[in-house]
Amino acid sequence: MLLTLTACSLFGSKPNADQAKTASAEVMYNDAKKSLDKSNFEEAIKQLESLQSRYPYGRYAQQAQLDMAYAYYRQNEPESAISAADSFIKQYPNNPHVDYAYYVKGLANFNPGIGAFGLTFGQDPTERDPQAEQDSFASFKDLVSRFPSSRYAPDSRLRMQYLLDALAKYEIHVAKYYLRRGADIAAVNRAKVVLTQYPNTPSIQDALLILVQGYDALGMNKLRDDAKRVLDLNFPRATTTANKVSASSQ
């Protein structure tokens, strides 16, 4: 379902090089492109940096900046990829391929490890910083908001939904962690985050159940019953667990 990312090109099949300077830049760029095509990203980065240093202006300089973002991403250097993409966006905001820079920014921070399989059993989930995933979502959101017809928009929307679900699951893991350790107020607050920030994710049911359990442990019976009514209304199959919580406190 997700696109296979390849380097984006600003050029057609035959660039119009009528000066020696442009021709030299073309030769340097073609050498870097060959390295990219061979997945020799470290060498490509060196060649692209050399091209930018020697010819800092013109379309080859723009292409080099964009390709560097891609090469750093494939080289597993997300900070450098984001820096290169940000530089391209700032210098060339009207470039017809600026949407690609936003896309690379999102990919550089995209980490499927925050999902259900990424939260290792026995590990304190509060130690996991979801900032990269939040930044990834923001980059993809910028892309689909600014360029809704971009070729990268459909994939970005898929990744945004994945990130929302994953971030909501992360909050649920943290809330359950707090419940197990008797930190009921913290658990309730985490469940509220899911309800307010991730209302259209499957984790809503778990969040409501945590509210029932947390409020019950705190002796806040009215809030517990309110949460249970919302749970009953929206997720009838979850009422068995909620009823057990209510019965245990009576």
C-alpha positions in Angstrom: 0.0 0.0 0.0 2.9 2.3 0.6 4.9 3.8 -2.2 8.5 2.8 -2.9 10.5 6.0 -2.6 12.9 6.9 -5.4 14.9 10.0 -6.0 12.8 12.8 -7.5 14.1 14.5 -10.6 13.6 18.1 -11.6 14.9 17.5 -15.1 13.6 16.1 -18.4 15.5 13.6 -20.5 17.8 16.2 -22.1 18.7 19.3 -20.1 19.4 22.4 -22.1 23.2 22.9 -21.4 24.6 25.5 -23.7 27.4 26.8 -21.6 30.6 25.0 -20.4 29.7 25.8 -16.8 26.3 24.2 -17.1 27.8 21.2 -18.9 30.3 20.7 -16.0 27.5 20.8 -13.5 25.6 18.3 -15.6 28.6 15.9 -15.6 29.0 16.1 -11.8 25.3 15.6 -11.3 25.2 12.6 -13.6 28.0 11.0 -11.7 26.1 11.5 -8.4 22.9 10.1 -10.0 24.8 7.0 -11.0 25.9 6.5 -7.4 22.3 7.0 -6.3 21.0 4.5 -8.8 23.6 2.0 -7.4 22.4 2.7 -3.8 25.9 4.0 -3.0 24.4 6.8 -0.9 27.6 7.7 1.0 29.4 8.4 -2.3 26.4 10.1 -3.8 26.3 12.5 -0.8 29.9 13.4 -1.3 29.4 14.0 -5.0 26.3 16.1 -4.4 28.0 18.2 -1.7 30.9 18.8 -4.2 28.4 19.8 -6.9 26.7 22.3 -4.5 30.0 23.7 -3.4 31.3 24.3 -6.9 28.0 25.3 -8.5 25.8 26.8 -5.7 23.2 28.2 -8.0 21.0 26.9 -10.8 18.8 23.9 -11.3 21.6 21.4 -10.6 22.1 22.9 -7.2 18.4 22.6 -6.5 18.4 19.0 -7.6 21.5 18.2 -5.6 19.8 19.6 -2.4 16.7 17.4 -3.0 18.7 14.3 -3.8 20.8 14.8 -0.7 17.7 14.7 1.4 16.8 11.4 -0.2 20.3 10.0 0.1 20.6 10.9 3.8 17.2 9.2 4.4 18.3 6.0 2.6 21.6 6.2 4.6 19.6 6.1 7.8 20.7 9.6 8.8 17.3 11.2 9.6 18.5 14.4 11.1 20.7 15.2 8.0 17.8 14.2 5.7 15.4 16.6 7.5 18.0 19.4 7.5 18.5 19.0 3.7 14.7 18.9 3.1 14.1 22.0 5.3 16.9 23.8 3.5 15.3 23.0 0.1 11.8 24.1 1.4 13.3 27.4 2.7 15.3 28.2 -0.4 12.9 27.0 -3.1 9.4 27.3 -1.7 7.9 27.7 -5.2 9.8 24.8 -6.8 7.3 22.4 -8.4 8.9 19.5 -6.5 8.9 21.0 -3.1 6.1 18.5 -2.1 8.8 15.8 -2.4 10.9 17.6 0.3 7.9 17.5 2.7 7.5 13.8 1.9 11.1 13.0 2.6 10.9 14.9 5.9 7.9 12.7 6.9 9.7 9.6 5.9 12.9 10.5 7.8 10.9 10.6 11.1 8.6 7.7 10.2 9.3 4.8 12.6 6.9 1.8 12.5 8.6 0.7 15.8 6.2 2.7 17.9 3.4 0.3 16.9 2.1 -2.8 18.7 5.2 -4.8 17.9 7.6 -2.0 18.8 6.5 -1.8 22.4 8.7 -4.4 24.0 7.1 -6.5 26.8 8.6 -5.7 30.2 10.0 -2.3 29.0 8.7 0.9 30.6 6.7 2.5 27.8 7.0 5.9 29.4 10.7 5.8 28.4 9.7 5.7 24.7 9.7 9.2 23.2 7.1 9.5 20.4 8.4 12.9 19.3 9.7 11.6 16.0 6.4 10.1 15.1 4.6 13.3 16.0 7.0 15.3 13.8 6.5 12.7 11.0 2.7 13.2 11.2 3.2 17.0 11.1 5.3 16.8 7.9 2.8 14.5 6.1 0.0 16.8 7.2 1.8 19.8 5.8 2.2 17.9 2.5 -1.5 16.9 2.1 -2.7 20.3 3.3 -0.5 22.3 0.9 -0.4 19.9 -2.0 -3.6 17.7 -1.9 -3.1 16.6 -5.5 0.5 15.6 -5.0 1.5 12.1 -6.2 2.8 11.6 -2.6 -0.4 12.7 -0.9 -2.2 9.3 -1.0 0.7 7.5 0.7 1.1 10.4 3.2 -2.5 10.0 4.2 -2.0 6.3 4.8 1.0 6.9 6.9 -0.8 9.6 8.9 -3.6 7.2 9.8 -1.0 4.6 10.8 0.8 7.2 13.0 -2.5 8.3 14.7 -3.3 4.7 15.5 0.2 4.0 16.7 0.4 7.1 18.9 -3.0 6.3 20.4 -1.8 2.7 21.2 1.3 4.2 22.8 -0.8 6.3 25.1 -2.9 3.3 26.0 0.3 1.3 26.8 1.5 4.1 29.1 -1.9 4.4 30.8 -2.0 0.6 31.5 1.5 0.8 32.8 0.4 3.5 35.3 -2.7 1.5 36.3 -0.6 -1.5 37.1 1.5 0.6 39.4 -1.3 2.4 41.1 -0.7 5.7 39.5 -4.4 6.1 38.8 -4.5 9.9 38.1 -1.7 9.6 35.6 -3.5 6.7 33.9 -6.8 8.7 33.7 -4.9 11.7 32.2 -3.3 9.5 29.5 -6.7 8.0 28.6 -8.1 11.5 28.2 -5.3 12.3 25.8 -6.5 9.4 23.6 -10.1 10.7 23.7 -9.2 14.3 22.9 -6.3 13.9 20.5 -7.0 10.6 18.8 -10.8 10.3 18.8 -11.1 8.4 15.5 -8.8 5.5 16.4 -9.6 2.0 17.6 -7.9 2.8 21.0 -11.0 4.8 22.1 -12.6 1.7 23.6 -9.4 1.0 25.7 -9.3 4.6 26.8 -12.9 4.5 28.1 -12.2 1.3 29.9 -9.1 2.8 31.6 -11.2 5.8 32.6 -13.7 3.4 34.3 -10.9 1.5 36.1 -9.0 4.6 37.0 -12.0 6.6 38.4 -13.1 3.5 40.3 -9.7 3.1 41.9 -9.9 6.8 42.8 -13.3 6.5 44.3 -14.8 8.9 41.8 -18.0 6.9 41.3 -19.9 9.5 39.3 -17.1 10.0 36.8 -16.7 6.2 36.7 -20.4 5.7 35.9 -20.4 8.5 33.3 -17.4 6.8 31.5 -19.2 3.5 31.7 -22.3 4.9 30.1 -20.3 6.2 27.2 -18.5 2.9 26.9 -21.8 1.0 27.0 -23.3 3.2 24.4 -20.5 2.9 21.9 -18.9 -0.5 22.7 -21.6 -2.8 24.1 -19.3 -5.8 24.0 -16.9 -4.1 26.5 -19.6 -3.8 29.2 -18.7 -7.1 30.8 -15.3 -5.9 32.0 -16.8 -2.5 33.0 -19.6 -4.2 34.9 -17.0 -6.3 36.8 -15.2 -3.1 37.8 -18.4 -1.5 39.1 -19.5 -4.6 41.0 -16.1 -5.0 42.7 -16.4 -1.5 44.2 -19.9 -2.1 45.6 
